[in-house]
Amino acid sequence: DDEEYREDGYRVVLDDDSTGVVCDIIKFVQSNIDPDLELILSGESDVVEFKQSFSFDVHRFESTGEKVRLDKNEFNIPKAICGFANSSGGTLYIGIADRTCELVGLEDDYQVLDTDADGFQNHIKMIIRKFFGDNKAIAKNIKPKMLKIKGKDVFKIRVTGSKTPFIIEEKINGKNFPYFFVRVGNGTEDFSAQSFVEYWIQRVKN
């Protein structure tokens, strides 16, 4: 405080005893840019995926105008999670049209599920538990969050890359069938058991 101002600024001494001159003080300004909206506007990629709905049958609505629930749509959520976890991680947004990046929100899902934002989150938790079972990595690798973007609800699931394989188990006719999904480019691919073993060995090496 007692240091006199010099023409080239104030002389200061840092913690490591090095000296220098402060020419200007820049105040921190909070950014008004929503990082999630920025990510959405940049489109799908190897680390970003959009789903227009969780359970709402978009195609049925577009062809007939009917608003109905389609249970098999719900499989797309654990599929996307699995794909990201088995690669380098990524973010899934539900409530965004994948072809146009349009912000559509979750109102149609709320309607066909007869629920609200809290109930929707419970549906997501149940579908994750259904397909991943007691996988201990779930809590560590998956971070779900309800967002409000431009007045619309959007559900975000942040997935980090897993050190152990993520496997989806689907019960068909009383038998469990495993699925191995991996995010490749801007899509999620289903690997055979052999292909996945080869992929995972290479991933661990890298």
Disulfide bonds with the S-S distance in Angstrom:
none
